[in-house]
C-alpha cells in the first residue's frame, strides 16, 4: 500500500481516529460537500464517480496490505455515501446534519441489498454498500424535506 492509496482510503488519515472512524469519515464527507462548488448540479455526480473509483482501488490496496476486509480505517466509502445522500441538496446546515445522521443509520443497519453488496470482493464491496446506504438516505431525506415543506409551508 503506497501513501496515495492510504491517504485516499483513510480520508487523509481521518480513518485512524480511535473512536467512530466511520462517523469521522462521514463528517469529512460533509466538509467536502460544503467545499465542492455547484453541489446542486451534475458536477457532484462526477466527483462521486471519481471518488468511488478511487475508493475501490484504494480500499482494495488497504485490504491487501492489512489482510482485513473492510478495515475500519477505510472511510472513503463513508465520504462517498454522504455525498450520495446529499446529491442535489442545497447547502443548508440542517439538511446536511439530518442527511449525515440518516446515512450513518442506513450504513449501520445495512438494509437489502446493502448487505449483499458488502459481500462483493475487494474494494467493490467496501464502496457499494455505502452507495446503497446513501441512496436509502437520499430517498429518506427527500421524503422528510417534502413532508416539512408541505406540512409547515403550504397554506
C-alpha positions in Angstrom: 0.0 0.0 0.0 1.5 3.3 -1.0 1.0 6.6 0.6 -1.5 7.8 -2.0 -3.8 4.8 -1.6 -3.6 5.1 2.2 -4.4 8.8 2.0 -7.4 8.2 -0.2 -8.8 5.2 1.7 -8.4 6.7 5.1 -9.8 10.1 4.1 -6.5 11.9 4.7 -5.9 9.7 7.7 -9.2 10.5 9.3 -9.9 6.8 9.4 -7.2 6.5 12.1 -9.2 8.3 14.7 -9.6 6.0 17.7 -13.3 6.3 18.2 -16.0 6.0 15.5 -13.9 6.4 12.4 -16.9 5.8 10.2 -18.7 8.8 11.7 -15.5 10.9 11.4 -15.3 9.9 7.7 -19.0 10.9 7.3 -18.3 14.3 8.8 -15.3 14.7 6.5 -17.8 14.0 3.7 -20.0 16.9 4.9 -17.0 19.3 4.8 -16.1 18.0 1.3 -19.7 18.5 0.2 -19.6 22.1 1.6 -16.4 22.7 -0.3 -17.4 21.4 -3.7 -18.8 24.2 -5.9 -22.1 23.5 -7.6 -23.2 20.6 -5.5 -26.7 21.0 -6.7 -25.5 20.2 -10.3 -24.1 17.3 -12.1 -20.6 18.3 -11.1 -21.2 16.5 -7.9 -22.0 13.3 -9.8 -18.6 13.5 -11.5 -16.9 14.0 -8.1 -18.8 11.0 -6.7 -17.9 8.8 -9.6 -14.2 9.7 -9.4 -14.1 9.2 -5.6 -16.0 5.9 -5.9 -13.4 4.6 -8.4 -10.5 5.8 -6.3 -12.2 4.3 -3.3 -12.5 0.8 -5.0 -8.8 1.0 -5.9 -7.5 2.3 -2.5 -9.8 0.1 -0.3 -8.5 -3.0 -2.1 -4.9 -1.8 -1.6 -5.5 -1.4 2.1 -7.2 -4.7 2.4 -4.3 -6.5 0.7 -1.7 -5.0 3.0 -3.6 -5.3 6.2 -5.3 -8.6 5.5 -8.5 -7.2 7.0 -11.7 -6.9 4.8 -13.5 -3.6 5.1 -10.9 -2.4 7.6 -12.4 0.3 9.8 -9.6 2.7 8.9 -11.2 2.8 5.4 -13.5 5.8 5.3 -13.6 6.8 1.7 -16.8 4.7 1.5 -18.5 6.9 4.1 -17.3 10.0 2.3 -18.9 8.8 -0.9 -22.0 7.6 0.9 -22.6 11.1 2.4 -22.1 12.7 -0.9 -24.7 10.4 -2.5 -27.1 11.2 0.4 -26.8 15.0 -0.3 -26.9 14.9 -4.1 -28.9 17.9 -5.4 -29.5 19.3 -1.9 -28.9 23.0 -1.1 -26.1 23.7 1.3 -28.2 24.0 4.4 -26.7 23.1 7.8 -29.9 21.5 8.9 -30.3 19.2 5.9 -26.6 18.3 5.9 -26.8 17.2 9.6 -30.1 15.3 9.1 -28.6 13.7 5.9 -25.4 12.6 7.8 -27.5 11.1 10.6 -29.7 9.2 8.1 -26.6 8.0 6.3 -25.0 6.6 9.5 -28.2 4.9 10.4 -28.6 3.2 7.0 -24.9 2.4 6.9 -25.0 0.6 10.2 -28.4 -1.2 9.6 -27.5 -2.3 6.1 -30.9 -3.0 4.6 -31.1 -5.2 1.5 -29.3 -5.0 -0.9 -26.5 -3.2 1.1 -25.6 -6.4 3.0 -25.3 -8.3 -0.3 -23.3 -5.5 -1.9 -20.9 -5.6 1.1 -20.1 -9.3 0.2 -18.6 -8.3 -3.2 -14.8 -8.8 -3.5 -12.2 -6.2 -2.9 -13.0 -2.6 -2.9 -16.3 -3.1 -4.7 -18.0 -4.4 -1.6 -16.5 -1.8 0.6 -17.8 1.0 -1.6 -21.1 -0.3 -2.9 -22.8 -1.0 0.4 -22.2 2.7 1.3 -23.6 3.8 -2.0 -26.7 1.8 -1.3 -27.0 3.3 2.2 -26.5 6.7 0.6 -29.4 6.0 -1.8 -31.7 5.0 1.0 -30.6 8.1 2.9 -31.2 10.4 -0.1 -34.7 9.0 -0.6 -35.5 9.3 3.1 -34.1 12.9 3.2 -36.1 14.0 0.2 -39.2 12.4 1.7 -38.6 14.3 5.0 -38.0 17.5 3.1 -41.2 17.1 1.1 -43.1 16.5 4.3 -41.7 19.5 6.0 -42.4 21.8 3.1 -46.0 20.5 2.7 -46.9 20.4 6.3 -45.3 23.6 7.5 -45.1 25.9 4.5 -48.3 25.2 2.5 -51.4 27.0 3.5 
